[in-house]
């Protein structure tokens, strides 16, 4: 039992790095892993200000690039997410370039305004869109876990709601009849792309803890 306590203590004191420089995304990621027996940190907490070039051709590839980069820089168990919104009427854009839509220096307000301009005049049935989130866990040079999830809906005709970040106030989720910006975080997390991907992540991390506990009893 003493050994188990020491092993669980080691996990409780272990840092889990959430690899994002985006304050809104980092805050949401922190909430999605809340309650797990890790001390959660972000890159800036460790003095890591640089980010890798996201040169992947898919969300999973970009998440992997980030996970391996930050794991290598920090030496910590690292979780990285790559996500974006794909709009049918724009041929799937902005997709992988969602965070850079509107150019360098563009804010969430700028990107939402640009998206609305590009879809101006289109009826709702032609404003289909989906969010994608890929989540990757790495330690050292090894990838330990990958998951990708989506959620489908439409682009609203105006920004609605103060909640969330990014494109949330524009993403209309039909079962709710509201945008992600109009619903509480807990409600959104149950159906969102990132919420579903992080639910799978939580399962992986819980299994990791259980494995340590099992070894502690052997």
Secondary structure by P-SEA (a helix, b strand, c coil): caaaaaaaaaaaabbbbcccccaaaaaaaaaaacccccccccccccccccccccccccaaaaaaaaaaaaaaacccbbbbbbbbbbbccccccccccccccccccccaaaaaaaaaaaacccccccccbbbbbbbbbbccccccbbbbbbbbbbbcccccccccccccccccccccccccccccaaaaaaccaaaaaaaaaaaaaaaaaaaaaaaaac
